[in-house]
Amino acid sequence: MQIQLNGESREIEAPTLALLVAELGLETRTIAIEYNLEVAPKSGWGQCQIHTGDRIEVVQMIGGG
């Protein structure tokens, strides 16, 4: 399905946010997800269904000193 991922059109297979994270090969400890302009709680990623046209922003946290 076609979605907007971080501002760019992208074709994905994943039906949920949790599976999208796996499809993208991301580490769950270091990311936050905004789903259609709302922050998606990590505990709900497995139940959050993705639909064609959804807008998803993935933000990766980077530690440093």
LINHU-V262205 format. One record per run of one state. SS is the DSSP state (@ for helix, = for strand, . for the rest). FROM is the first residue (numbers start at 0). LEN is the number of residues. If there is no record, write none. Layout:
((SS | FROM | LEN) (SS | FROM | LEN))
This chain:
((. | 0 | 1) (= | 1 | 4) (. | 5 | 2) (= | 7 | 4) (. | 11 | 4) (= | 15 | 1) (@ | 16 | 8) (. | 24 | 3) (@ | 27 | 3) (= | 30 | 5) (. | 35 | 2) (= | 37 | 3) (. | 40 | 1) (@ | 41 | 3) (. | 44 | 4) (= | 48 | 1) (. | 49 | 5) (= | 54 | 6) (. | 60 | 5))
